[in-house]
Amino acid sequence: MKKGKKLMLKFGPMLAALALMVTTVSVNTTCTWVGYQDELPKNANKLRKF
């Protein structure tokens, strides 16, 4: 149990930053497949740059 907690404390902030970067890129791009665009959560719209 302690090893898991240490691992999460060490890599947790890095994973959170990576998730935020992936979400930001996803919000600002469109799908390359015609007719397919996943619905994003409403909170992700505040990350849009346009």
N, C-alpha and C positions, 0 to 999 in steps of 0.2 A: 504494500500500500504506500509506503513512504517513497519508493522509487518512482511510482507513477506520479505522485505529487511533485517530486523534484523535477521530473521530466516536464510536467505541465507548466511549472513555474519558469523553467528554463526556455521552453519553446513556445509557450502560450502567446506571449506578445508578438512573436514573429509570425505565428499562424494567423493571428488577428489582423496584422498589417497586410499579410498576403491576401486574406479574404477581402479586405477593403479595396486593395488594388485591383483584384479580379472583378469585383462588383463595379468599380468605377469604369474599367475598360468595357465591361459588358453593357453598361448603361449607355455609353457613348458610341457604340458600334451597332450595326444592324446585322442580321443573319445573312449568310451567303446563299442559303437555300431559298429558292423562290417559294413564297407562300408559307413559310414557317418562321415564326418569331415567337419565342416563349414570352409569356406574360411575366413582367418583373413586379416585385413588391412595390407598393406605393411609396414606401420610405426610400427606395432606391432612386426615385426621380429627383431628389434634392442633390444628387451627385452629378447630375447632367451639367455639361459645360456649354450647351447651346440652348 
